């Protein structure tokens, strides 16, 4: 539902109990990060079932779905953005709230800078490639592990090596029907630049997720996808960039999934269910 804030403020068609819930939500939305359905019900002098019905009346599956959308919208109306620095004075509930806002803000910021045309170009390159070879260092590798399995679901073979020596060897033998998929916050890592140069010599297309599209690696890439970053460690440090690239990777995967044949996907899922147990 668009403009939840206005809907809750105007309260058209709301019962007395629903109006009380709406008033509490608008006035105390910052507290919702740590609130379960039961806690919100207690604060708004109602019951958990009423909270769930209220969320569903507004078009959401339940309270959690409503809470995420509502808090993301309310943050846009704040005169000052939520504090995202972490200090020694922060208690556990406050840290939990800050981390929630950190995730919502990062996804929102990434969404706002992500040009759909760039996504289309990136997906086109991925679909053309016979194999996706990931190149990344340190923590930037972690979101990629999930994508190895996710891309397999859409028929894409991937490689992801933990050590740089293996990544170098991969680049030195990579055929031009592969695609080099880089993740680099600065776009200036010396080893990744060496790998990219070797891939360019072998006419392998390059795809990059980076917080600095104008970097040296960004200029070398066929498609450079911008990600969000943080300037200071106490603002979330590398976690901001990790959250941002996670969002981008899932967008790419979702677009690829949307273009897959539904019957083929069903057969793959049936095969997995029959042969593997989790």
ABEGO torsion letter per residue (X at the ends): XBGAAAAAAAGBGBBAAAAAAAAAAAAAAAAAAABBAAAAAAAAGBBAAAAAAAAAAAGBABAAAAAAAAAAAAAAABABBBBABBBAABBAAAAAAAAAAAAAAAAAAAAAABBAAAAAAAAAAAAABABBBBBBBEAAAAAAAAAAAAAAAAGBBBBBBABAAAAAAAAAABBAABBBBBBBAAGABAAAAAAAAAAAAAGBBBBBBBABAABAAAAABABBBBBBBBABAAAGEAAAAAAAAAAAAAAAAAAAAAABBAAAAAAAAAAAAAABBX
